[in-house]
Amino acid sequence: MLALAVLSACGRYADFTLPVSRPARDVTYRVSPVSPPLLTRGAAGAWDSVDVLNPSVIVWRETYYNLYSGFDGHTWRTGLATSVDGLKWKKAGFVLQPAPSTWEGDYIAANGSALEFHGRLLYWYQAARPPRIGLAESSDGFTWRKCGRPVLETGPRGSFDEEGAADPDVVSFGDFLYMYYLGQDRAHRQTIGVARSRDGIVWTKLRGNPVLESGGSGQFDERGVGEPAVWTAFGWYWMLYTGRDRHEWRRIGLARSKDGVRWEKLGDIYSGQDRWNRQVVCDPSVIENNGEVRVWYGGGDVPRPDERIDGQIGLFTLTPQPAPENAR
């Protein structure tokens, strides 16, 4: 069992990159949407009746587990849904909710990232105002035990994450876990940074954060970037992320990197295709298998920056293709 010790994650910074393995191949990805939402809102009055967003999908013990965020108009909780194929989901109710008498407050314990680690499930989630990142562990996905305090705090005065650390995506490469997360500064600019850890509890932030910044005027991500989802394939690290424009329409962008720190944006690759997601697509969660990537995401038809977007969860796939000759 992983010991969720009460340890401070403040003040730890270092220079690092992610492991660089094989030579990179030039590929592009073809996007194929699955039109209907796969996980919909609950009935009126239910804990997930207003929004269903932020999927974190993993395969564990031959079952798909989806730890997703549900909103009832007052509180965000983390719910669990299971599936045998990643398409048809069975809801199991909420498994985490905020604890008002603790550091979390009463608004949110959601927007997280799940990972199997040493035979158990770990789930890093966002809580409190300003947001920070906590950790819970489980042996079955249904019953969870929280750490007693945040494992990733906000940064010092003037830092990119001074006013918030949120929306984690935790991946394992080599000897470390790496957490990509949204940071918000005092001007409310939202960018993406990275930290690393050996145990998932004590994290060291990259001294050179952020690693992905918002776009210029008129671009799809001019108002901020966040909600990263990272994987590796063909000698590259790849990142899907949410970009916000000046009208709060959100689309999903793609970036790539050879070392996990210096990223090249490749543009927005997915926007709403249907009535239910035509103004917002966000919160990607990925599973890569033999090159093909399945992407579960949140979608909505109300352009708001946070909640009440009529959120539901959909799916699209990314299929690798040889890069065009003129792009090499």
Buried (B, 14 or more C-beta within 10 A) or exposed (E): EBEBEEBEBEEBBEEBBBEEEEEBEEBBBEBEBBEEBBBBBBEEEBBBBBBBBBBBBBEBEEEBBBBBBBBBEEBBBBBBBBBEEBEEBEBBBBBBBBBEEBBBBBBBBBBBBBBBBEEBBBBBBBBBEEBBBBBBBBEEBEEBEBBEBBBBBBBEEEBBBBBBBBBBBBBEBEEBBBBBBBBBBEEEBBBBBBBBBEBBBBBBBBEBBBBBBBBEEEBBBBBBBBBBBBBBBBBBBBBBBBBBBEEBBBBBBBBBBBEBBEBEBBEBBBBBBEEBBBBBBBBBBBBBEEEBBBBBBBBBBEBBEEBEBBBBBBBBBBEBEEEEEEEE
